[in-house]
Amino acid sequence: MTAAPQSPRDELLVHIPSLRAFAVSLSGQIDRADDLVQETLVKAWRNLGSFTEGTNMRAWLFTILRNVYISDIRRRRREVQDTDGVFAEGVAVAPAQNGHMDLADFRNALTELPEEQREALILIGAAEFSYEEAAEIAGCAVGTVKSRVNRARNALAKRLNLDVGEIGLDPELRAALGGMPARSGSG
Amino acid sequence: MTQRKGDASQLDTDVQAHIGRQLRAGYVDILNQPVPDRFLELLAELDRRQDPGDRDEDVRQNRSR
């Protein structure tokens, strides 16, 4: 009956890569992301007693990180009241003029989405949670997650379409759109 | 030189697929990075300093008052 339980330390360790990926996707900044992960780990450690064994630890940790991130945004908003706010920083990079639709452009577009839409899109499209899990993490209804994801996708598509319309399809994007196999090629 | 609008819906599907790939690519990029030392150190320190969980800490805080 006693399958040697992982130490809490090892258990948390396993999830650090996905916590970092989530934090970077949310905040768009790696340094800030790692601070968020750090705070998440400390909180998780303190509250491990309230984690129900056998349930989804990744979802539990994502919920903590998400809440840490929201408080961080609120704190920054209070601190930066004079300018356009938190979202002015690190966002104001114009799309590349050469029509090269690279990851950096995409990240910028992502950063400009409303918080709750970006969060929903990342949970579903990147972290690959179910809509039910995403709803629990975001603390909202399943239908709300679905509509946020749709709005996020449409907003990004509109923006990318616009760029495509202005510059024409550049060869790299054309290749990307042309159904190249995914990088991993695992099947 | 005019862009045909006729294939807009096809383009839209393509763009959606593109969004999906970009989203996942950025995420997987970080996912595949090794865990930075600062987190290994953090976990080691937490492990050394206190047992995980709520109650233990409360007890300690109460005692130290």
gemmi code that builds the backbone of each chain (N, CA, C; Angstrom):
import gemmi

chains = {
    "A": [
        ("MET", (0.815, -1.204, 0.000), (0.000, 0.000, 0.000), (0.853, 1.260, 0.000)),
        ("THR", (2.029, 1.160, 0.575), (2.816, 2.380, 0.714), (3.798, 2.546, -0.441)),
        ("ALA", (3.293, 3.118, -1.515), (4.188, 3.494, -2.606), (4.964, 4.703, -2.129)),
        ("ALA", (6.246, 4.497, -1.898), (7.093, 5.516, -1.287), (6.705, 6.911, -1.758)),
        ("PRO", (6.125, 7.715, -0.879), (5.660, 9.037, -1.290), (6.833, 9.940, -1.631)),
        ("GLN", (6.627, 10.719, -2.694), (7.668, 11.679, -3.072), (7.782, 12.715, -1.965)),
        ("SER", (8.953, 13.198, -1.736), (9.074, 14.280, -0.770), (8.419, 15.518, -1.373)),
        ("PRO", (7.882, 16.386, -0.512), (7.235, 17.606, -1.012), (8.179, 18.395, -1.912)),
        ("ARG", (9.433, 18.343, -1.535), (10.433, 19.070, -2.304), (10.505, 18.561, -3.744)),
        ("ASP", (10.552, 17.254, -3.891), (10.606, 16.682, -5.239), (9.316, 16.936, -6.001)),
        ("GLU", (8.228, 16.890, -5.255), (6.930, 17.081, -5.898), (6.828, 18.475, -6.505)),
        ("LEU", (7.265, 19.469, -5.741), (7.229, 20.839, -6.246), (8.211, 21.015, -7.405)),
        ("LEU", (9.348, 20.393, -7.255), (10.402, 20.512, -8.261), (9.909, 20.124, -9.653)),
        ("VAL", (9.133, 19.053, -9.689), (8.606, 18.548, -10.959), (7.822, 19.620, -11.714)),
        ("HIS", (7.150, 20.488, -10.955), (6.227, 21.430, -11.589), (6.855, 22.790, -11.890)),
        ("ILE", (8.097, 22.976, -11.494), (8.720, 24.291, -11.710), (8.771, 24.685, -13.184)),
        ("PRO", (9.159, 23.773, -14.094), (9.173, 24.181, -15.503), (7.815, 24.679, -16.009)),
        ("SER", (6.722, 24.009, -15.663), (5.437, 24.512, -16.165), (5.012, 25.793, -15.451)),
        ("LEU", (5.395, 25.939, -14.180), (5.093, 27.201, -13.502), (5.824, 28.359, -14.166)),
        ("ARG", (7.065, 28.117, -14.534), (7.835, 29.175, -15.209), (7.223, 29.507, -16.573)),
        ("ALA", (6.849, 28.461, -17.297), (6.252, 28.687, -18.621), (4.959, 29.493, -18.492)),
        ("PHE", (4.168, 29.170, -17.490), (2.919, 29.897, -17.256), (3.214, 31.347, -16.871)),
        ("ALA", (4.174, 31.517, -15.966), (4.485, 32.863, -15.483), (5.058, 33.752, -16.591)),
        ("VAL", (5.895, 33.171, -17.433), (6.448, 33.959, -18.537), (5.340, 34.319, -19.517)),
        ("SER", (4.475, 33.356, -19.810), (3.378, 33.632, -20.737), (2.462, 34.725, -20.197)),
        ("LEU", (2.213, 34.700, -18.904), (1.339, 35.703, -18.299), (1.985, 37.075, -18.279)),
        ("SER", (3.219, 37.119, -17.793), (3.832, 38.420, -17.524), (4.657, 38.933, -18.698)),
        ("GLY", (5.081, 38.041, -19.566), (5.874, 38.452, -20.718), (7.312, 38.821, -20.374)),
        ("GLN", (7.688, 38.637, -19.111), (9.055, 39.005, -18.711), (9.646, 37.895, -17.851)),
        ("ILE", (10.803, 37.433, -18.236), (11.356, 36.265, -17.565), (11.770, 36.554, -16.122)),
        ("ASP", (12.351, 37.723, -15.873), (12.786, 38.043, -14.504), (11.597, 38.131, -13.564)),
        ("ARG", (10.606, 38.844, -14.042), (9.405, 38.998, -13.239), (8.747, 37.635, -13.050)),
        ("ALA", (8.763, 36.847, -14.100), (8.159, 35.517, -14.035), (8.818, 34.686, -12.943)),
        ("ASP", (10.137, 34.728, -12.878), (10.824, 33.918, -11.877), (10.536, 34.405, -10.457)),
        ("ASP", (10.333, 35.715, -10.302), (9.919, 36.207, -8.988), (8.536, 35.677, -8.616)),
        ("LEU", (7.661, 35.628, -9.613), (6.316, 35.089, -9.365), (6.386, 33.616, -8.969)),
        ("VAL", (7.254, 32.884, -9.659), (7.396, 31.453, -9.358), (7.944, 31.275, -7.945)),
        ("GLN", (8.911, 32.102, -7.593), (9.492, 32.017, -6.261), (8.424, 32.212, -5.180)),
        ("GLU", (7.639, 33.255, -5.347), (6.594, 33.527, -4.356), (5.573, 32.388, -4.315)),
        ("THR", (5.290, 31.850, -5.499), (4.350, 30.726, -5.590), (4.863, 29.519, -4.816)),
        ("LEU", (6.144, 29.223, -4.965), (6.715, 28.057, -4.299), (6.681, 28.219, -2.779)),
        ("VAL", (7.000, 29.420, -2.317), (6.983, 29.658, -0.872), (5.564, 29.495, -0.332)),
        ("LYS", (4.592, 30.081, -1.034), (3.196, 29.949, -0.617), (2.746, 28.498, -0.645)),
        ("ALA", (3.120, 27.807, -1.709), (2.721, 26.407, -1.859), (3.293, 25.571, -0.717)),
        ("TRP", (4.540, 25.842, -0.393), (5.201, 25.100, 0.686), (4.442, 25.267, 2.000)),
        ("ARG", (4.087, 26.514, 2.290), (3.376, 26.811, 3.524), (2.002, 26.157, 3.559)),
        ("ASN", (1.420, 25.990, 2.381), (0.039, 25.506, 2.348), (-0.108, 24.077, 1.864)),
        ("LEU", (1.000, 23.381, 1.802), (0.939, 22.002, 1.312), (-0.076, 21.176, 2.089)),
        ("GLY", (-0.270, 21.542, 3.370), (-1.235, 20.834, 4.197), (-2.644, 20.914, 3.649)),
        ("SER", (-2.932, 21.978, 2.900), (-4.291, 22.141, 2.398), (-4.451, 21.552, 0.998)),
        ("PHE", (-3.372, 21.006, 0.456), (-3.482, 20.351, -0.846), (-4.013, 18.931, -0.660)),
        ("THR", (-5.059, 18.592, -1.367), (-5.652, 17.261, -1.257), (-4.890, 16.272, -2.118)),
        ("GLU", (-4.319, 15.288, -1.474), (-3.547, 14.291, -2.224), (-4.414, 13.602, -3.248)),
        ("GLY", (-3.805, 13.302, -4.359), (-4.544, 12.609, -5.404), (-5.241, 13.563, -6.349)),
        ("THR", (-5.304, 14.855, -5.974), (-5.864, 15.814, -6.919), (-4.719, 16.410, -7.730)),
        ("ASN", (-5.095, 17.258, -8.642), (-4.143, 17.774, -9.629), (-3.227, 18.851, -9.033)),
        ("MET", (-1.987, 18.453, -8.746), (-1.080, 19.413, -8.124), (-0.712, 20.549, -9.067)),
        ("ARG", (-0.574, 20.232, -10.365), (-0.224, 21.285, -11.306), (-1.309, 22.364, -11.297)),
        ("ALA", (-2.573, 21.939, -11.319), (-3.674, 22.913, -11.300), (-3.670, 23.716, -9.998)),
        ("TRP", (-3.376, 23.034, -8.893), (-3.319, 23.707, -7.599), (-2.235, 24.784, -7.600)),
        ("LEU", (-1.064, 24.419, -8.105), (0.049, 25.370, -8.150), (-0.240, 26.525, -9.117)),
        ("PHE", (-0.878, 26.223, -10.238), (-1.222, 27.275, -11.190), (-2.194, 28.274, -10.555)),
        ("THR", (-3.097, 27.756, -9.732), (-4.042, 28.643, -9.056), (-3.297, 29.609, -8.130)),
        ("ILE", (-2.333, 29.070, -7.409), (-1.548, 29.925, -6.512), (-0.788, 30.970, -7.322)),
        ("LEU", (-0.137, 30.526, -8.381), (0.650, 31.453, -9.186), (-0.234, 32.545, -9.788)),
        ("ARG", (-1.382, 32.125, -10.237), (-2.322, 33.063, -10.835), (-2.711, 34.144, -9.822)),
        ("ASN", (-2.958, 33.722, -8.579), (-3.338, 34.689, -7.553), (-2.172, 35.594, -7.164)),
        ("VAL", (-0.984, 35.019, -7.129), (0.216, 35.817, -6.870), (0.367, 36.881, -7.959)),
        ("TYR", (0.139, 36.462, -9.201), (0.276, 37.372, -10.344), (-0.743, 38.512, -10.261)),
        ("ILE", (-1.982, 38.175, -9.923), (-3.026, 39.201, -9.824), (-2.695, 40.212, -8.725)),
        ("SER", (-2.227, 39.727, -7.566), (-1.879, 40.698, -6.519), (-0.716, 41.560, -6.954)),
        ("ASP", (0.196, 40.959, -7.710), (1.349, 41.703, -8.198), (0.895, 42.828, -9.134)),
        ("ILE", (-0.039, 42.513, -10.012), (-0.564, 43.530, -10.922), (-1.230, 44.655, -10.144)),
        ("ARG", (-2.015, 44.262, -9.152), (-2.721, 45.290, -8.366), (-1.737, 46.197, -7.650)),
        ("ARG", (-0.685, 45.571, -7.109), (0.309, 46.359, -6.399), (0.988, 47.327, -7.363)),
        ("ARG", (1.342, 46.816, -8.554), (1.993, 47.679, -9.526), (1.096, 48.809, -9.971)),
        ("ARG", (-0.189, 48.506, -10.098), (-1.133, 49.548, -10.515), (-1.154, 50.672, -9.494)),
        ("ARG", (-1.119, 50.279, -8.215), (-1.133, 51.307, -7.173), (0.140, 52.130, -7.221)),
        ("GLU", (1.247, 51.433, -7.516), (2.538, 52.125, -7.505), (2.717, 53.024, -8.726)),
        ("VAL", (2.174, 52.599, -9.844), (2.346, 53.358, -11.087), (1.042, 54.008, -11.480)),
        ("GLN", (0.705, 55.094, -10.821), (-0.589, 55.694, -11.112), (-0.496, 56.822, -12.125)),
        ("ASP", (0.691, 57.315, -12.322), (0.796, 58.500, -13.168), (0.756, 58.189, -14.661)),
        ("THR", (1.298, 57.042, -15.045), (1.361, 56.749, -16.479), (0.152, 55.956, -16.936)),
        ("ASP", (0.289, 55.350, -18.075), (-0.814, 54.561, -18.610), (-0.970, 53.242, -17.874)),
        ("GLY", (-0.135, 53.030, -16.876), (-0.309, 51.841, -16.074), (0.697, 50.758, -16.392)),
        ("VAL", (0.443, 49.611, -15.801), (1.375, 48.504, -15.888), (1.661, 48.097, -17.323)),
        ("PHE", (0.620, 48.195, -18.154), (0.737, 47.583, -19.464), (1.548, 48.418, -20.436)),
        ("ALA", (1.870, 49.643, -20.009), (2.689, 50.475, -20.869), (4.118, 49.942, -20.926)),
        ("GLU", (4.557, 49.361, -19.811), (5.947, 48.925, -19.763), (6.162, 47.658, -20.588)),
        ("GLY", (7.188, 47.673, -21.378), (7.551, 46.451, -22.073), (6.613, 46.024, -23.179)),
        ("VAL", (5.640, 46.851, -23.474), (4.672, 46.451, -24.495), (4.858, 47.255, -25.769)),
        ("ALA", (5.324, 48.489, -25.579), (5.277, 49.427, -26.678), (6.352, 49.182, -27.739)),
        ("VAL", (6.397, 47.968, -28.226), (7.330, 47.664, -29.298), (6.531, 47.517, -30.577)),
        ("ALA", (6.847, 48.333, -31.572), (6.090, 48.270, -32.819), (6.346, 46.944, -33.521)),
        ("PRO", (5.360, 46.461, -34.265), (5.577, 45.226, -35.023), (6.754, 45.415, -35.991)),
        ("ALA", (7.499, 44.373, -36.203), (8.664, 44.476, -37.082), (8.245, 44.954, -38.461)),
        ("GLN", (9.052, 45.796, -39.039), (8.708, 46.382, -40.326), (8.979, 45.439, -41.504)),
        ("ASN", (9.797, 44.452, -41.264), (10.139, 43.551, -42.366), (9.108, 42.455, -42.570)),
        ("GLY", (8.023, 42.540, -41.818), (6.985, 41.547, -42.001), (7.343, 40.197, -41.430)),
        ("HIS", (8.361, 40.158, -40.644), (8.775, 38.903, -40.044), (7.923, 38.659, -38.800)),
        ("MET", (6.973, 37.748, -38.919), (6.026, 37.536, -37.839), (6.607, 36.534, -36.859)),
        ("ASP", (7.532, 37.003, -36.050), (8.217, 36.032, -35.203), (7.579, 35.946, -33.824)),
        ("LEU", (8.201, 35.171, -33.001), (7.663, 34.899, -31.680), (7.566, 36.173, -30.850)),
        ("ALA", (8.538, 37.070, -31.041), (8.530, 38.312, -30.265), (7.300, 39.148, -30.612)),
        ("ASP", (6.962, 39.221, -31.908), (5.767, 39.955, -32.314), (4.527, 39.328, -31.708)),
        ("PHE", (4.527, 38.004, -31.747), (3.381, 37.304, -31.199), (3.243, 37.586, -29.708)),
        ("ARG", (4.379, 37.569, -29.024), (4.347, 37.838, -27.574), (3.818, 39.223, -27.295)),
        ("ASN", (4.215, 40.186, -28.131), (3.703, 41.543, -27.938), (2.198, 41.576, -28.088)),
        ("ALA", (1.729, 40.919, -29.127), (0.285, 40.889, -29.359), (-0.416, 40.242, -28.172)),
        ("LEU", (0.197, 39.218, -27.651), (-0.368, 38.499, -26.500), (-0.431, 39.409, -25.276)),
        ("THR", (0.632, 40.182, -25.089), (0.712, 41.053, -23.923), (-0.355, 42.133, -23.949)),
        ("GLU", (-0.824, 42.473, -25.144), (-1.805, 43.546, -25.246), (-3.230, 43.082, -24.987)),
        ("LEU", (-3.419, 41.787, -24.890), (-4.760, 41.286, -24.572), (-5.125, 41.647, -23.137)),
        ("PRO", (-6.418, 41.799, -22.867), (-6.836, 41.969, -21.470), (-6.377, 40.766, -20.644)),
        ("GLU", (-5.994, 41.053, -19.401), (-5.455, 40.015, -18.522), (-6.237, 38.708, -18.560)),
        ("GLU", (-7.552, 38.821, -18.362), (-8.330, 37.588, -18.169), (-8.431, 36.792, -19.467)),
        ("GLN", (-8.345, 37.495, -20.598), (-8.368, 36.769, -21.875), (-7.048, 36.063, -22.124)),
        ("ARG", (-5.970, 36.752, -21.809), (-4.658, 36.145, -21.998), (-4.522, 34.910, -21.109)),
        ("GLU", (-4.945, 35.072, -19.862), (-4.873, 33.959, -18.926), (-5.639, 32.740, -19.453)),
        ("ALA", (-6.865, 32.968, -19.919), (-7.684, 31.855, -20.412), (-7.034, 31.195, -21.617)),
        ("LEU", (-6.548, 32.014, -22.527), (-5.916, 31.474, -23.735), (-4.685, 30.635, -23.401)),
        ("ILE", (-3.891, 31.097, -22.451), (-2.677, 30.367, -22.068), (-3.031, 29.042, -21.390)),
        ("LEU", (-4.004, 29.098, -20.499), (-4.384, 27.873, -19.778), (-4.876, 26.799, -20.742)),
        ("ILE", (-5.639, 27.207, -21.740), (-6.206, 26.243, -22.689), (-5.219, 25.929, -23.817)),
        ("GLY", (-4.702, 26.967, -24.437), (-3.921, 26.772, -25.664), (-2.469, 26.404, -25.434)),
        ("ALA", (-1.912, 26.790, -24.287), (-0.496, 26.510, -24.053), (-0.307, 25.457, -22.966)),
        ("ALA", (-0.941, 25.656, -21.820), (-0.764, 24.713, -20.716), (-1.637, 23.471, -20.904)),
        ("GLU", (-2.569, 23.561, -21.834), (-3.410, 22.424, -22.220), (-4.221, 21.835, -21.073)),
        ("PHE", (-4.772, 22.722, -20.255), (-5.747, 22.293, -19.265), (-7.096, 22.113, -19.960)),
        ("SER", (-7.973, 21.334, -19.316), (-9.345, 21.254, -19.815), (-10.056, 22.565, -19.458)),
        ("TYR", (-11.199, 22.806, -20.098), (-11.960, 24.009, -19.777), (-12.392, 23.995, -18.309)),
        ("GLU", (-12.679, 22.810, -17.799), (-13.109, 22.695, -16.409), (-11.970, 23.086, -15.457)),
        ("GLU", (-10.790, 22.553, -15.743), (-9.634, 22.887, -14.898), (-9.320, 24.374, -14.983)),
        ("ALA", (-9.352, 24.900, -16.205), (-9.056, 26.321, -16.396), (-10.047, 27.179, -15.620)),
        ("ALA", (-11.301, 26.760, -15.613), (-12.332, 27.515, -14.894), (-12.027, 27.532, -13.396)),
        ("GLU", (-11.568, 26.402, -12.878), (-11.224, 26.353, -11.454), (-10.047, 27.254, -11.146)),
        ("ILE", (-9.048, 27.194, -12.004), (-7.845, 27.999, -11.786), (-8.194, 29.490, -11.842)),
        ("ALA", (-8.980, 29.863, -12.832), (-9.303, 31.277, -13.013), (-10.446, 31.724, -12.112)),
        ("GLY", (-11.081, 30.778, -11.414), (-12.169, 31.124, -10.516), (-13.374, 31.691, -11.232)),
        ("CYS", (-13.750, 31.072, -12.354), (-14.929, 31.544, -13.083), (-15.659, 30.347, -13.686)),
        ("ALA", (-16.742, 30.616, -14.389), (-17.527, 29.536, -14.975), (-16.859, 29.007, -16.239)),
        ("VAL", (-17.164, 27.744, -16.568), (-16.598, 27.133, -17.769), (-16.948, 27.947, -19.016)),
        ("GLY", (-18.202, 28.390, -19.092), (-18.635, 29.181, -20.246), (-17.850, 30.485, -20.373)),
        ("THR", (-17.490, 31.037, -19.227), (-16.708, 32.277, -19.233), (-15.326, 32.027, -19.818)),
        ("VAL", (-14.725, 30.892, -19.432), (-13.412, 30.558, -19.996), (-13.525, 30.442, -21.512)),
        ("LYS", (-14.562, 29.725, -21.962), (-14.723, 29.532, -23.406), (-14.846, 30.853, -24.141)),
        ("SER", (-15.653, 31.755, -23.593), (-15.852, 33.008, -24.315), (-14.591, 33.872, -24.255)),
        ("ARG", (-13.852, 33.785, -23.131), (-12.598, 34.552, -23.058), (-11.589, 34.033, -24.091)),
        ("VAL", (-11.509, 32.704, -24.206), (-10.580, 32.121, -25.176), (-10.958, 32.553, -26.590)),
        ("ASN", (-12.256, 32.516, -26.886), (-12.695, 32.929, -28.221), (-12.361, 34.376, -28.515)),
        ("ARG", (-12.622, 35.224, -27.525), (-12.349, 36.644, -27.743), (-10.852, 36.884, -27.924)),
        ("ALA", (-10.058, 36.143, -27.133), (-8.604, 36.288, -27.252), (-8.134, 35.849, -28.634)),
        ("ARG", (-8.635, 34.705, -29.088), (-8.223, 34.198, -30.410), (-8.617, 35.169, -31.507)),
        ("ASN", (-9.838, 35.699, -31.401), (-10.291, 36.629, -32.433), (-9.458, 37.901, -32.453)),
        ("ALA", (-9.150, 38.394, -31.264), (-8.363, 39.623, -31.193), (-6.981, 39.410, -31.803)),
        ("LEU", (-6.361, 38.268, -31.474), (-5.033, 37.982, -32.024), (-5.111, 37.783, -33.536)),
        ("ALA", (-6.121, 37.062, -33.965), (-6.279, 36.805, -35.400), (-6.466, 38.111, -36.155)),
        ("LYS", (-7.271, 38.979, -35.585), (-7.528, 40.261, -36.218), (-6.225, 41.022, -36.380)),
        ("ARG", (-5.475, 41.021, -35.320), (-4.213, 41.752, -35.355), (-3.241, 41.114, -36.353)),
        ("LEU", (-3.124, 39.812, -36.334), (-2.205, 39.151, -37.255), (-2.699, 39.278, -38.685)),
        ("ASN", (-3.995, 39.164, -38.872), (-4.578, 39.345, -40.200), (-4.282, 40.720, -40.751)),
        ("LEU", (-4.413, 41.702, -39.871), (-4.147, 43.074, -40.274), (-2.724, 43.198, -40.778)),
        ("ASP", (-1.825, 42.642, -40.004), (-0.421, 42.713, -40.399), (-0.208, 41.993, -41.718)),
        ("VAL", (-0.825, 40.836, -41.849), (-0.694, 40.071, -43.076), (-1.237, 40.872, -44.244)),
        ("GLY", (-2.383, 41.545, -44.009), (-2.996, 42.341, -45.060), (-2.102, 43.474, -45.510)),
        ("GLU", (-1.396, 44.081, -44.567), (-0.559, 45.227, -44.910), (0.705, 44.837, -45.640)),
        ("ILE", (1.275, 43.734, -45.240), (2.605, 43.420, -45.750), (2.606, 42.280, -46.737)),
        ("GLY", (1.476, 41.624, -46.861), (1.461, 40.415, -47.674), (2.099, 39.306, -46.872)),
        ("LEU", (1.881, 38.102, -47.314), (2.465, 36.978, -46.585), (3.950, 36.903, -46.879)),
        ("ASP", (4.740, 36.973, -45.864), (6.167, 36.806, -46.128), (6.459, 35.316, -46.144)),
        ("PRO", (7.557, 34.947, -46.773), (7.824, 33.520, -47.006), (7.808, 32.696, -45.722)),
        ("GLU", (8.363, 33.283, -44.666), (8.443, 32.505, -43.436), (7.070, 32.251, -42.841)),
        ("LEU", (6.249, 33.302, -42.866), (4.913, 33.132, -42.324), (4.123, 32.181, -43.216)),
        ("ARG", (4.316, 32.327, -44.531), (3.624, 31.442, -45.451), (3.982, 29.991, -45.129)),
        ("ALA", (5.262, 29.788, -44.875), (5.703, 28.438, -44.529), (5.056, 27.985, -43.227)),
        ("ALA", (4.999, 28.931, -42.275), (4.421, 28.588, -40.979), (2.943, 28.244, -41.114)),
        ("LEU", (2.295, 28.971, -42.039), (0.861, 28.744, -42.219), (0.596, 27.526, -43.083)),
        ("GLY", (1.613, 27.121, -43.808), (1.415, 26.068, -44.786), (1.402, 24.668, -44.197)),
        ("GLY", (1.217, 24.596, -42.906), (1.068, 23.287, -42.287), (2.366, 22.539, -42.122)),
        ("MET", (3.419, 23.262, -41.841), (4.654, 22.573, -41.493), (4.404, 21.723, -40.256)),
        ("PRO", (5.009, 20.568, -40.212), (4.810, 19.735, -39.025), (5.321, 20.453, -37.793)),
        ("ALA", (4.687, 20.184, -36.655), (5.110, 20.804, -35.407), (6.542, 20.398, -35.109)),
        ("ARG", (7.212, 21.275, -34.337), (8.640, 21.079, -34.131), (8.987, 19.735, -33.490)),
        ("SER", (8.157, 19.335, -32.557), (8.501, 18.137, -31.799), (8.454, 16.885, -32.672)),
        ("GLY", (7.506, 16.882, -33.614), (7.399, 15.768, -34.536), (7.170, 14.438, -33.845)),
        ("SER", (6.442, 14.475, -32.737), (6.263, 13.250, -31.979), (5.087, 12.444, -32.500)),
        ("GLY", (4.555, 12.860, -33.610), (3.530, 12.009, -34.154), (2.336, 12.806, -34.594)),
    ],
    "B": [
        ("MET", (-2.469, 44.024, -57.734), (-1.945, 44.251, -56.402), (-3.005, 44.119, -55.330)),
        ("THR", (-4.269, 43.986, -55.749), (-5.305, 43.906, -54.726), (-5.297, 42.534, -54.061)),
        ("GLN", (-5.432, 42.561, -52.754), (-5.520, 41.307, -51.999), (-6.923, 40.742, -52.168)),
        ("ARG", (-7.013, 39.508, -52.578), (-8.333, 38.905, -52.686), (-8.912, 38.691, -51.296)),
        ("LYS", (-10.178, 39.031, -51.150), (-10.816, 38.823, -49.854), (-11.497, 37.464, -49.812)),
        ("GLY", (-11.596, 36.850, -50.970), (-12.331, 35.603, -51.062), (-11.808, 34.509, -50.160)),
        ("ASP", (-10.491, 34.485, -49.970), (-9.929, 33.408, -49.164), (-9.733, 33.836, -47.703)),
        ("ALA", (-10.506, 34.834, -47.297), (-10.353, 35.367, -45.945), (-10.612, 34.304, -44.882)),
        ("SER", (-11.617, 33.468, -45.120), (-11.951, 32.494, -44.080), (-10.873, 31.417, -43.988)),
        ("GLN", (-10.311, 31.074, -45.142), (-9.193, 30.125, -45.135), (-8.018, 30.737, -44.377)),
        ("LEU", (-7.778, 32.017, -44.681), (-6.695, 32.721, -44.012), (-6.953, 32.738, -42.510)),
        ("ASP", (-8.209, 32.944, -42.158), (-8.565, 32.991, -40.754), (-8.260, 31.667, -40.054)),
        ("THR", (-8.602, 30.577, -40.716), (-8.295, 29.258, -40.154), (-6.792, 29.088, -39.999)),
        ("ASP", (-6.083, 29.502, -41.037), (-4.618, 29.408, -40.986), (-4.059, 30.236, -39.849)),
        ("VAL", (-4.582, 31.445, -39.721), (-4.086, 32.333, -38.672), (-4.382, 31.737, -37.294)),
        ("GLN", (-5.552, 31.121, -37.167), (-5.874, 30.485, -35.884), (-4.883, 29.363, -35.567)),
        ("ALA", (-4.560, 28.572, -36.589), (-3.595, 27.488, -36.387), (-2.232, 28.073, -36.036)),
        ("HIS", (-1.907, 29.158, -36.704), (-0.648, 29.845, -36.448), (-0.589, 30.331, -35.002)),
        ("ILE", (-1.681, 30.919, -34.544), (-1.755, 31.398, -33.160), (-1.523, 30.242, -32.197)),
        ("GLY", (-2.188, 29.123, -32.467), (-2.037, 27.952, -31.616), (-0.593, 27.500, -31.527)),
        ("ARG", (0.067, 27.480, -32.681), (1.468, 27.014, -32.692), (2.393, 27.987, -31.982)),
        ("GLN", (2.181, 29.275, -32.228), (3.024, 30.285, -31.582), (2.874, 30.228, -30.063)),
        ("LEU", (1.630, 30.097, -29.657), (1.308, 30.073, -28.231), (2.023, 28.913, -27.554)),
        ("ARG", (1.901, 27.763, -28.166), (2.489, 26.552, -27.605), (4.015, 26.612, -27.693)),
        ("ALA", (4.521, 27.177, -28.801), (5.974, 27.233, -28.996), (6.637, 28.075, -27.909)),
        ("GLY", (6.038, 29.231, -27.614), (6.607, 30.103, -26.597), (6.605, 29.434, -25.229)),
        ("TYR", (5.558, 28.693, -24.982), (5.392, 28.020, -23.704), (6.389, 26.872, -23.563)),
        ("VAL", (6.456, 26.060, -24.597), (7.329, 24.880, -24.569), (8.798, 25.289, -24.480)),
        ("ASP", (9.090, 26.421, -25.082), (10.427, 26.986, -25.031), (10.920, 27.094, -23.581)),
        ("ILE", (10.081, 27.662, -22.734), (10.428, 27.823, -21.316), (10.344, 26.475, -20.593)),
        ("LEU", (9.335, 25.713, -20.954), (9.110, 24.416, -20.320), (10.350, 23.529, -20.424)),
        ("ASN", (11.046, 23.640, -21.527), (12.205, 22.767, -21.769), (13.504, 23.270, -21.145)),
        ("GLN", (13.435, 24.468, -20.581), (14.654, 24.977, -19.946), (14.904, 24.239, -18.628)),
        ("PRO", (16.175, 24.052, -18.271), (16.468, 23.442, -16.986), (15.997, 24.346, -15.842)),
        ("VAL", (15.701, 23.754, -14.711), (15.266, 24.532, -13.546), (16.443, 25.384, -13.056)),
        ("PRO", (16.253, 26.707, -12.988), (17.340, 27.576, -12.528), (17.757, 27.234, -11.092)),
        ("ASP", (19.025, 27.450, -10.820), (19.576, 27.117, -9.493), (18.826, 27.781, -8.350)),
        ("ARG", (18.355, 29.012, -8.608), (17.719, 29.731, -7.503), (16.546, 28.950, -6.925)),
        ("PHE", (15.886, 28.162, -7.767), (14.734, 27.411, -7.256), (15.159, 26.149, -6.520)),
        ("LEU", (16.250, 25.548, -6.989), (16.791, 24.389, -6.268), (17.228, 24.831, -4.875)),
        ("GLU", (17.886, 25.986, -4.836), (18.336, 26.524, -3.543), (17.156, 26.875, -2.653)),
        ("LEU", (16.145, 27.476, -3.268), (14.959, 27.854, -2.503), (14.306, 26.633, -1.855)),
        ("LEU", (14.117, 25.585, -2.653), (13.469, 24.383, -2.121), (14.320, 23.747, -1.021)),
        ("ALA", (15.614, 23.747, -1.235), (16.504, 23.184, -0.221), (16.378, 23.976, 1.077)),
        ("GLU", (16.291, 25.289, 0.927), (16.205, 26.132, 2.118), (14.874, 25.936, 2.834)),
        ("LEU", (13.802, 25.872, 2.063), (12.486, 25.644, 2.664), (12.479, 24.316, 3.416)),
        ("ASP", (13.088, 23.337, 2.793), (13.150, 22.006, 3.374), (13.899, 22.029, 4.706)),
        ("ARG", (14.955, 22.829, 4.742), (15.786, 22.921, 5.924), (15.074, 23.693, 7.033)),
        ("ARG", (14.403, 24.754, 6.630), (13.882, 25.692, 7.619), (12.582, 25.267, 8.264)),
        ("GLN", (11.679, 24.700, 7.468), (10.378, 24.398, 8.053), (9.702, 23.242, 7.353)),
        ("ASP", (8.913, 22.513, 8.120), (8.106, 21.466, 7.529), (7.038, 22.121, 6.676)),
        ("PRO", (6.701, 21.453, 5.570), (5.633, 22.026, 4.754), (4.309, 21.929, 5.480)),
        ("GLY", (3.395, 22.771, 5.105), (2.046, 22.683, 5.665), (1.748, 23.830, 6.592)),
        ("ASP", (0.487, 23.997, 6.870), (-0.012, 25.156, 7.592), (0.186, 25.068, 9.095)),
        ("ARG", (-0.233, 23.927, 9.617), (-0.349, 23.827, 11.072), (0.997, 24.008, 11.778)),
        ("ASP", (1.981, 23.311, 11.215), (3.302, 23.380, 11.849), (3.759, 24.822, 12.026)),
        ("GLU", (3.528, 25.583, 10.951), (3.998, 26.953, 11.006), (3.229, 27.754, 12.052)),
        ("ASP", (1.911, 27.547, 12.088), (1.104, 28.261, 13.070), (1.601, 27.972, 14.479)),
        ("VAL", (1.848, 26.667, 14.727), (2.322, 26.281, 16.042), (3.599, 27.035, 16.375)),
        ("ARG", (4.493, 27.044, 15.398), (5.765, 27.719, 15.648), (5.579, 29.204, 15.915)),
        ("GLN", (4.704, 29.816, 15.112), (4.501, 31.250, 15.291), (3.921, 31.538, 16.661)),
        ("ASN", (2.961, 30.684, 17.086), (2.347, 30.903, 18.384), (3.365, 30.757, 19.507)),
        ("ARG", (4.201, 29.743, 19.321), (5.191, 29.496, 20.369), (6.179, 30.646, 20.489)),
        ("SER", (6.502, 31.212, 19.349), (7.562, 32.215, 19.374), (7.057, 33.549, 19.910)),
        ("ARG", (5.735, 33.636, 20.074), (5.229, 34.898, 20.598), (5.401, 35.012, 22.093)),
    ],
}
model = gemmi.Model(1)
for chain_id, residues in chains.items():
    chain = gemmi.Chain(chain_id)
    for i, (resn, *xyz) in enumerate(residues, 1):
        res = gemmi.Residue()
        res.name, res.seqid = resn, gemmi.SeqId(i, " ")
        for name, pos in zip(("N", "CA", "C"), xyz):
            atom = gemmi.Atom()
            atom.name, atom.element = name, gemmi.Element(name[0])
            atom.pos, atom.b_iso = gemmi.Position(*pos), 0.0
            res.add_atom(atom)
        chain.add_residue(res)
    model.add_chain(chain)
structure = gemmi.Structure()
structure.add_model(model)
structure.setup_entities()
